[in-house]
Amino acid sequence: MKALVLIEANSLPVYQATADPIPAEGEVIVDLKAAALNHRDVFVTQGKYSNIRFPIILGSDGAGTCEGKEVVIYPALNWGNDPRFQGKSFEILGLPRNGTLAEKIAVPASHVFPKPAHLSWAEAAALPLAGLTAYRALFTKGHCQARDKVLITGIGGGVALFALQFAKAVGAEVWVNSSSDEKIAQAIALGAKGGANYKTPDWNKQLEAAGGFDIVIDGAGGEGFGTLLKLCKSGARVVSYGGTIGVVPNFSPQILFWKQLEVLGTTMGTADEFGQMLDFVSQHQLISIVDQVLPLEEGAQAFKRMEVGGQFGKLVVMTY
Ligand SMILES: NC(=O)c1ccc[n+]([C@@H]2O[C@H](COP(=O)([O-])OP(=O)(O)OC[C@H]3O[C@@H](n4cnc5c(N)ncnc54)[C@H](OP(=O)(O)O)[C@@H]3O)[C@@H](O)[C@H]2O)c1
């Protein structure tokens, strides 16, 4: 089969022929139609993950056919028994196990779920990892309801955009921040009430217009995180799913305890939550926001685009 193979750190994956996957006991082969990138794939190419092995086929998101059925793949492996957190042998598809940026993949049979019928292959492939992360962050952790004001950071990102769509679907009021005025305008077109450009010095003042947030969904961390706490109403829930910017230097315990805030961490989700997320997407007929669709042989371009944060939505690679 053909695949995008990462040969070494600090390089882009290369389109090449490689051996077909051999399913282990309890596994099935999915003939992939489309795969999508997550920021994790870029972090791996930059050598920012521990235990990277080479060569490796990256990619956690995939949709295709399996035994005559149209399926999407649940990308969390070995979650374990406790729905509150993943167990010690937890893995994500696409490292250390070969991932979805290929024509075929072997996965446990329990990890193939029916594809939402209203989605194209590209839209379905865009959904798994980011949709699951957004679903758990917003509903399992954030308990988002119609009455909530929700702030979602870095709205150009894959997880952030699903969080926007999911929060709007239950009737919540959504505000965003972004590095780009254009992306804020695109988010408003999708139903966000307003937003602020975090590159401007007074972005927090602009978001104060919302009158305080009940829920914050953040994938950035870094210096802006302390500001997010200041923008919260008392009793708010701040859900962190990522640390794109890194360490939080100005964390204030005073704000935390005085406002009685809850800061919650979240990572991907259980198989049950994956099934619930797919049902939710079907029920509300939500369509994944896809930034670009490329053929597999040009997939390295998608890595370049994600590295500079140019995208609004998911970067998808057609794999057949
Ligand atoms: N825990 C988990 O299960 C999980 C799952 C998925 C992702 N993640 C992590 O979450 C992060 C986002 O992942 P993704 O795949 O959605 O990435 P992505 O699609 O590449 O999006 C990253 C976004 O980060 C935003 N960003 C950059 N600097 C920012 C800042 N200073 N403040 C606020 N936002 C900023 C950008 O938004 P704008 O373009 O709008 O500026 C960019 O679009 C990554 O760190 C990833 O590793 C974790």
The ligand as an ORCA input file, in Angstrom:
! r2SCAN-3c Opt
* xyz 0 1
  N      -5.830     16.249     25.430
  C      -6.278     15.796     24.263
  O      -6.935     14.762     24.159
  C      -6.019     16.609     23.044
  C      -6.733     16.324     21.897
  C      -6.543     17.118     20.782
  C      -5.621     18.148     20.838
  N      -4.904     18.357     21.967
  C      -3.952     19.473     22.041
  O      -4.713     20.660     21.866
  C      -3.994     21.610     21.102
  C      -4.790     21.969     19.852
  O      -4.901     20.806     19.054
  P      -5.608     20.833     17.634
  O      -5.329     19.532     16.972
  O      -7.002     21.344     17.741
  O      -4.648     21.915     16.917
  P      -4.782     22.843     15.668
  O      -5.956     22.434     14.854
  O      -3.437     22.931     15.053
  O      -5.101     24.219     16.374
  C      -4.182     24.888     17.181
  C      -4.746     26.240     17.443
  O      -4.087     26.791     18.577
  C      -4.417     28.128     18.595
  N      -3.462     28.936     19.318
  C      -2.159     29.119     19.017
  N      -1.655     30.024     19.900
  C      -2.642     30.374     20.753
  C      -2.739     31.273     21.860
  N      -1.696     31.985     22.287
  N      -3.928     31.379     22.511
  C      -4.989     30.685     22.087
  N      -4.959     29.829     21.042
  C      -3.800     29.687     20.377
  C      -4.514     28.562     17.128
  O      -5.767     29.200     16.977
  P      -5.966     30.452     15.998
  O      -5.510     29.951     14.656
  O      -7.408     30.742     16.054
  O      -5.106     31.564     16.509
  C      -4.455     27.240     16.362
  O      -5.404     27.162     15.367
  C      -2.637     20.966     20.816
  O      -1.724     21.383     21.806
  C      -2.921     19.480     20.927
  O      -1.782     18.719     21.239
  C      -5.098     17.616     23.069
*
